[in-house]
Amino acid sequence: MNINVAVMNSFTDGTTGGNPAGVVLNADALNSTQKLTIAQRVGLSETAFVSESSSADFKLDFFTPEKQIAHCGHATIATFSYLSQLNLIANPKTSKETIEGNREIEIKGNFAYMEQLAPTYQNVDSDHHGILEALGITQNQLLNPPMIANTGNSFLIVGLKSKGDLTAIKPNQTVIANLSKKYNLIGFYVFTTETNQGNRDASSRMFAPFYGIDEESATGMAAGPLACYLHDHLEINKNTFVIEQGYAMQPASPSCIEVLLTLKNNRITKVTAGGTATVSKMLNIEID
């Protein structure tokens, strides 16, 4: 069986960078084992498989090279950007079905936006020293206490005081993976409010070794929780946040994620994260 895979660079910063994801259309006949095999051969952090849905406009299954996950931000943006470019989306207000329920998607020009849930938070004070060890940082580098935030997936949000601190992180992937397993995290999302480009709110790095990802250049499902954290815990009173990521990677792969918060009485009721994506290349993979 020959499978066509579009490799899309998601959350590109202007016309460059971004985070590549695989997109497979017409995946109805593929089983989970075949999808995992394809994701392994594609070799990217996530590959999205699109099939028909009885409850939404499209059904999406997301696979890392290690396992299936419930949601993936950059692969969602990749998928709906690709569908839009192929004129396969009839209405700019569309939707996706996932293994954890349906989410709204909206296409605005070249941008695709995905719905996330209102945030929940969890303290991790008992593992404070382990978190410092995991990132090779000191207490003095912390902006404030780390906290788990969830708008659909759980991420440990760690704020640092400077861009230099963010760049100098020496991640211990084993410790990060162990803590991620303990708290059911996708990974650690580390940020500073010092940015590389103007008119942005945070610069970030993402470590998810529990899912086979040492570092990722754009993470839409983490940018949503970070924007909520900036609003709720750093008291940045606004409803649009711009998060950059990938600048500290070697080599750098700059990305830009826009997060829109819906507020009622200054409480977040809905989160929407979006960006652009472009086709990088096409792959043809043969499986049994």
N, C-alpha and C positions, 0 to 999 in steps of 0.2 A: 504494500500500500504506500503510495506517494503522498506526502503531506506538504502543502505549501505553508510557509511561515513568513509573515511580514515582521521584520524587526523594526520597531518604531522607537525613536528617541523621544521620551516624554519629559514634559516640564522643561523644555529647552529654554535657555536664558538668551533671548533674542533669537539668533539663528544657529547657535552652537550649543554644545554640551548636552545636558539632559541625561536621562536614565533609560537605557535600552530595555525593551520588553518584547517578547514574542507574542504574536497574535495569530491564532488559527481559526479561520472561519469554517462554518459548516461541519462542526465537530460532533454532530449528533451520534454518529456511528462509532465513535471512539469510547473505549472503556477507561477506567481510572488507571490501569496498568499501562495502557498505551499512551495516555496523556503524560504520565510520569516519565516514560521512556523518551517521549518527544521533548519534554522540558529538559531532561538531562542532556540530550543531544544538542539542543539549542544552546544550552550552557549559560543562560542569563539568570538573573536573580528570580524573575518570574516570567511565566508564559501564560497567556489567557486563551481559553478555549470557548468559542462562541457557538451556541446551539439554540434551537427553538425553545420558547418558554410559553407555558399556558397561563402564567400570572403576570408577566412583564413583557416588554418588547423583545428582550434578548436574555438568554441565560448565559452566565459567565462562570467558568470554573478556573481557578487559579492554582498553578503548580509551581513550586520551586524545584530545583534539582533534587531536593530531599523529600518533599511531601506536599500534599495539598494544603492550602490555607484558605480561610474564609473570604478575605478581602485583600485587594492590592490596589493602592492608589494609582501608581504610575502605569500599571497594566490596564486599569480601567480607562484612564485618559488616553492611552495608546489605542485601545480598542475602539472607543467611540470617536476619536479623531479619525481613525482609519475608516470606520463605517461611514462617517460623514464625508470624507474625501471620495469614497466610492459611491456616494449618493444613495446609500442604503438606509438612511434615517429619514422617515417621512415627516416627522414632527420634531422641532427643536427641543421640546420637552418630552423626553423619552425615559426609559427605565431599564434596570438590570435586575435579574433574579440571581441570588447567590445561595449558598448552602445555609446562610443565616438570615435569609429574608430578602425582601426587595428594597431597592434604593432608587431614588430619582436621579436622573441625569439631565443636564441642560446644555445645549450647544448654543454658544453665542459667538458668531463669527468663526475665528480660528481657535477659540477656546472651548474646551469641554469641562464642565463642572459636575462633580459628583457629590451626592448627599451623604452626610455622616450624621451620627446621633448627637444629642446633647451630651455634654461631658460628665463623666464621673471621675472621682479622684480617690487615691489610696496612699496613705503614708507608708514609708519603708524605713522608719528610724532604726529598727532593729538590725538592719543590714547596712548601716551608714558606712562603716569602715570597709566592708566588702565592696561597696560601690566605688570608694576612693581607690582601692586596690585594682579594681577592674579597669579603671581608666588611667591609672598611673598618675593621679592628681593628689593635691593636698587640700586640707580643709580651707586654707586661705584662698584657694582659687575658686571656691564655690561662690556663686552669686546668692544662692539661698538653698534651703534643704531640697534634695531631690524628691520627686513625687511621681507616682504612677498616674497617668491620665489616659482615659479611654473614650473614644467617640465611635467605637465599632471594633477596634483592636486596642490592646493595652501596650503602652510604651512607657519606659522610665524616662522622665524628663529631667535632665540635669543642666542647670544653668551655670556658666562660667563667666568670670569677670571680663575677659578680654579675648580678642581674636587670636592673640599670641598663645593664650592658654588653650584655646580650641585646637589650634594647629599642632601644638606640642603633645597632644594626647598620645599615650603609649598603651593601646588597649590590650588587656589580657583576655583573649578571646575565650579561653576556657572558663574563667570566672564569670564573664558576661553571659556565656551560654548556660552556666549553672544557675545563675540568678534569674535568667530569663525563663528557664524551666520551672524554677520554684514559684515564680509569680505569674506564670502563663503570659509572658511578654513576647511580642514580636522582637523587641530589642531595646537598646539604649538610644535615645535621641538627645544629643548633647548640643547646647546652643550658647551663643553669646549675643547680646544686643549690639555689639560692634559689628558692622557689616562691610563687605567689600564694595558694594554699590550703594549709591544714595537712595533715599526714599524707600528703604526697606526696614523691616522691624527686627529681624534676627538672621544670623548665619548659623548653620547647623551641620552636624555630622550624624550619621546613622550606622550603628553596629548591630548586626543580627546574626551572630554565628550559630545560634540554636536552629536557624533555618538555612544554614549553609552560606550566609552572606557576611563576609568579614566587614565590608563597608559598602554602602549604597549611595549613589549620587543624587537621588531624588526620591522622597518617600511621602506621597500625598496623604496616606492614612496616618502618618505621624505629624505632618504639618498642621492638620486639623487640631489634634490635642494640644500641640504647642501654642497655636493661636489662642485657644481657650485658656491655657495656663497663663499666657501673657495678659489676657484680659482679667481673669479671675484672681490670680495670685501676685502678679506684678502691678495690677491695677492700671493697666494701659487702656484707657477708656475710649475705644474705637471699635468699629465693626468690620473693618477691612485690614487684613494683615498680609504682608508680603514676606515670604520666607525664602532665603537663598540657601543652597546646599551644594556640596560637591567641590567647593573652592579649595578645600584643604586636602583633597585626595591627590595621590601621586599615580598617574598624571591627573591634573585637575579636570573635572567635567562639570562646569557650572550649570546649575539648574535654578529655576524660579517658580515658586508655587504661590498662588493667590488664595487666601482663605477668607470667606465671607461668613460673618456671624449674624444670625437672626436673634435679636434681643427683645425681651419683654420685661419691663420693669428692671432693666439692667441685668437680667438673667438670660443666659444663652439657651435658646430653645431649639436651634438648628444650626448645623455647620455645613458649609459647602466649600469644597476645595477644587481648584481647577488650574489649567495651564494648556500649553500647546504641545503638539507632537508631530513629528515628521518621519517619513519612511527613510530608514537608513539603508536597508538592503532586503532582498528576498532570499529565502532558503528553501531548499527542497530536501525533505528528509524521508527516507524509506524505512518503514517498519513492517513487522510481520502482521 
